[in-house]
Amino acid sequence: MTTTDDYAAYIASLPRVLAGAAALYRDARGHVLLVEPNYRAGWTLPGGTVESDRNESPRTAARRESAEEIGIDVPLGRLLAVDWTLGPARPPLVAYVYDGGVLDAAQLGSITLQEEELLSWKLVEPARLTDHLPGSLGLRTREACRVLESGEGTVELENGLRPDSA
């Protein structure tokens, strides 16, 4: 029979995986909303870490992070992409991208940046995403846009690429 201590030791021995979630917001022209963090170079999607101490799901995390980072709090649409990414100096990351929908002019005008984390925001044409988003993030976001355009189901990715094309 397994004791509580044995079970706790077993759980502690399991590998760690990080989870992140983001929302892909667009304007009426289909341009994607990107935010510029102040804690690292480059751009990203509104989103962040799924917080296990809150017992939140990836969908809840993406909505919470969007509300905190840009002041947009709307129900998110379908899951567009799930990406397993390996990175230097961190455990593997499972990244979820949800459809944030199309923001109208009033919503875009109401964006309020979280000053503790963000410097600015901008809208980028889907064809230019990998110019602004580094590595697997750019590839993942590009694939999420393709899913939206094609109407296909959720795409599974590894380091931003479809496993059959990796």
N, C-alpha and C positions, 0 to 999 in steps of 0.2 A: 504494500500500500504506500502511496506517495504522501509525504507530509507537506504541510504548507511551506516549510523551509525549502524542501526539495523543489517544489514547484516554483517558488520565488527565484531560486538559484538557476533553474532551467530558463525561466523568462529572462533573467539578467544575462544569460549566455547567448541569447539569440542575436543575430546580426541586426544592426540599426539601419533604418532607411528613413530619409527625410521625405516629407510630403509638402508640396507647394500647390497653390491654386491661383488662377488668374482669370480675369474676364476680358474678352475681346469686344470692345465697344467700337462702333463705326459711326461715321456721319452719313448723310443722305447720299454722298458720292461714293461711299464704300471705303473711304480712308479710315485707317485704324488709329485709335487713340493710344499714344505712348506717353509715358512719364519718365522724367529724368531724376533719378535718385541722387541725394547729396552724399551718400556713403560709399559710392563706387562710380567709376567712369561708365558712360554709356546710357542707354535707354532700356526700358522694360515695359511690360504691361502692368496695369493696376492689379495688384494681388500680393501674395506673400505666403508665409508659412501657415500650414494647417496646425493649429495649436491643440495638442493632445490634452493639456491640462484644462481646456475648455470643453473637451469631448465634442469638438466640432467636426463636421464632415468637410470634405474639400469644397463642396458647393457653398456651405455656410461660410467657410474661410474666405472664399473669393468675394462673396457679397460683403462680408465684414470689412475686409481689406479695402475694397473699392469705396465703401462709405467713409472709412477713416482717411484714405489717401486722397480722394478726389471729391468727396461729398456726394457721390452718386449712389443711391440706395434703391435699386430696382430689382425685382425678381429676375434671376438669370434664366436664360434659355437652356437649350440642351448641351450636353457634354460634346465638345468637338474633337478633342484630342487628349490622349494619355501618353506621356513620354517617360521612359525609363532613361535617366541620364547619369553617366558617370562623370565625376569631376575630381580635379586635384584637391587634396587636403580636405575632403569632406566625404561622408558616406554617400551612397547612391541616392538620387532624388527621383521621386515619382511626381511628375508635374501634370496637373489637370488644367485644361483650358475650356472655359464655358462661354457660350454665346451671351454677350452682354446686351446685344441688340443694337438698334440704330438710335442714336441720340439726336434729338431735334436741336434747333438753334438755341432755344431757351435752356435746355439741359446743358449744352456745351457752354453757354454763357454763365451758368451757375456753378461751374467747376470751381471748387475751393481746394487748393493744395494743402496737404498736411506739411506745414513748414518744417517740422522736425525731421522729415524724411525726403521731401521732394523739392526740386528747384523749379521745374517747369513741366509743361505738357505740350504736345503737338499732335497733329494729324498727319499720317504718312500713307502714301499710296501703297497698296499691297505689293506691287512689284518692287518697291524700294525697302521693304521690311528688313531684309538681310543686310542692307547698308547701315541700318541703325541698331539692330539687335544682334548681339554677339552669339556666335556658335549655335548650339542646339536650340537656344531660345528663338533665334531668328528662323531657323528651319521649322521648329514646332509651330510658330505663329503663322508662317507661310502655309503650312499644311492645314492648320485650322481654317484659314481663309479659303483654301481649296475645297474643304469639306462644306463650308457655307455656300460657295458658288455652285458646287456640283449637286448638293442635296444628299450626298452619300452619308452613311452612318459614321459614328465615331471612329477615328483613326487611331491605331496603336502604333507608337513610335519607339525607336531606340536611338538615343542621342539625336533626336530631331528627324530621323529618317525612318521610313517604313522598313520593317525587318526584311522584306523581300527585295529591297533595293539597297540595303546596307552593304 
